[in-house]
Amino acid sequence: MKRKWDLSEEQYFGIGIYRPKTAENLGTLWRTALVYGASFVFVIEAKYKKKSSDVLKVWSKIPLFQYKTLEAFLDSVPYSCQLIGIEMDDKAQAIRNFEHPARAIYLLGAEDNGLPNQLKNRCHELVYLPGETSLNVAVAGSIVIFDRINKSE
Ligand SMILES: C[S@@+](CC[C@H](N)C(=O)[O-])C[C@H]1O[C@@H](n2cnc3c(N)ncnc32)[C@H](O)[C@@H]1O
């Protein structure tokens, strides 16, 4: 007999940064991702070097995927998983009203230039967080993760 899946068993999320500039920002986001149940983290066009401040050894608990190119990342997006760009953009919707998809990859931009149009155009949705000026990228990602788990409860 076919087992009926509960919705909670059909969801996951990953989060990552396009061209992150500092290992500290990635480390902070990675730790939030671990604590709040992400399945993976990733970077696009960047290399990660292990930090001594990583006392939780996050690399041993949740995988970091490193995509050499933007195209390699886009090719890897799994079936039935939505790409959600996190950006202050005219086409973005407020996170307040955003319903997180069951399966999502959240994509953050570089500290200096944000997300390129080539990536924004490939996102199923763009979402912005409140504020007149931009937040630190790891803080923005952590708020998105918190919003997801908060709304799912
Ligand atoms: C420091 S911001 C980049 C700012 C960049 N100078 C610009 O103007 O595009 C780095 C990343 O954090 C995220 N971010 C920061 N504040 C945000 C906000 N209010 N809404 C959505 N994303 C935000 C975005 O992913 C952004 O690409």
The ligand as an SDF file (V2000), in Angstrom:
LIG
                    3D

 27 29  0  0  0  0  0  0  0  0999 V2000
   24.7860   44.2520    1.6920 C   0  0  0  0  0  0  0  0  0  0  0  0
   23.6210   43.6530    0.5980 S   0  0  0  0  0  0  0  0  0  0  0  0
   24.1420   44.2670   -0.9980 C   0  0  0  0  0  0  0  0  0  0  0  0
   23.9480   45.6850   -1.1590 C   0  0  0  0  0  0  0  0  0  0  0  0
   24.4690   46.2010   -2.4920 C   0  0  0  0  0  0  0  0  0  0  0  0
   25.3620   47.2710   -2.2300 N   0  0  0  0  0  0  0  0  0  0  0  0
   23.3520   46.6450   -3.3660 C   0  0  0  0  0  0  0  0  0  0  0  0
   22.9800   47.7980   -3.2710 O   0  0  0  0  0  0  0  0  0  0  0  0
   22.8280   45.8290   -4.1270 O   0  0  0  0  0  0  0  0  0  0  0  0
   24.0310   41.9730    0.3850 C   0  0  0  0  0  0  0  0  0  0  0  0
   22.8590   41.0800    0.1940 C   0  0  0  0  0  0  0  0  0  0  0  0
   22.1130   41.0110    1.3960 O   0  0  0  0  0  0  0  0  0  0  0  0
   20.7330   40.7830    1.1060 C   0  0  0  0  0  0  0  0  0  0  0  0
   19.9540   41.8810    1.6800 N   0  0  0  0  0  0  0  0  0  0  0  0
   20.4060   42.8600    2.4880 C   0  0  0  0  0  0  0  0  0  0  0  0
   19.4060   43.6710    2.8750 N   0  0  0  0  0  0  0  0  0  0  0  0
   18.2830   43.1850    2.2920 C   0  0  0  0  0  0  0  0  0  0  0  0
   16.8900   43.5730    2.3190 C   0  0  0  0  0  0  0  0  0  0  0  0
   16.4610   44.6370    2.9970 N   0  0  0  0  0  0  0  0  0  0  0  0
   16.0140   42.8470    1.5960 N   0  0  0  0  0  0  0  0  0  0  0  0
   16.4150   41.7570    0.8930 C   0  0  0  0  0  0  0  0  0  0  0  0
   17.7100   41.3600    0.8290 N   0  0  0  0  0  0  0  0  0  0  0  0
   18.6230   42.0470    1.5280 C   0  0  0  0  0  0  0  0  0  0  0  0
   20.6310   40.6930   -0.4040 C   0  0  0  0  0  0  0  0  0  0  0  0
   20.7130   39.3490   -0.7980 O   0  0  0  0  0  0  0  0  0  0  0  0
   21.8590   41.4700   -0.8650 C   0  0  0  0  0  0  0  0  0  0  0  0
   22.2570   41.1100   -2.1560 O   0  0  0  0  0  0  0  0  0  0  0  0
  1  2  1  0
  2  3  1  0
  2 10  1  0
  3  4  1  0
  4  5  1  0
  5  6  1  0
  5  7  1  0
  7  8  2  0
  7  9  1  0
 10 11  1  0
 11 12  1  0
 11 26  1  0
 12 13  1  0
 13 14  1  0
 13 24  1  0
 14 15  1  0
 14 23  1  0
 15 16  2  0
 16 17  1  0
 17 18  1  0
 17 23  2  0
 18 19  1  0
 18 20  2  0
 20 21  1  0
 21 22  2  0
 22 23  1  0
 24 25  1  0
 24 26  1  0
 26 27  1  0
M  CHG  2   2   1   9  -1
M  END
$$$$
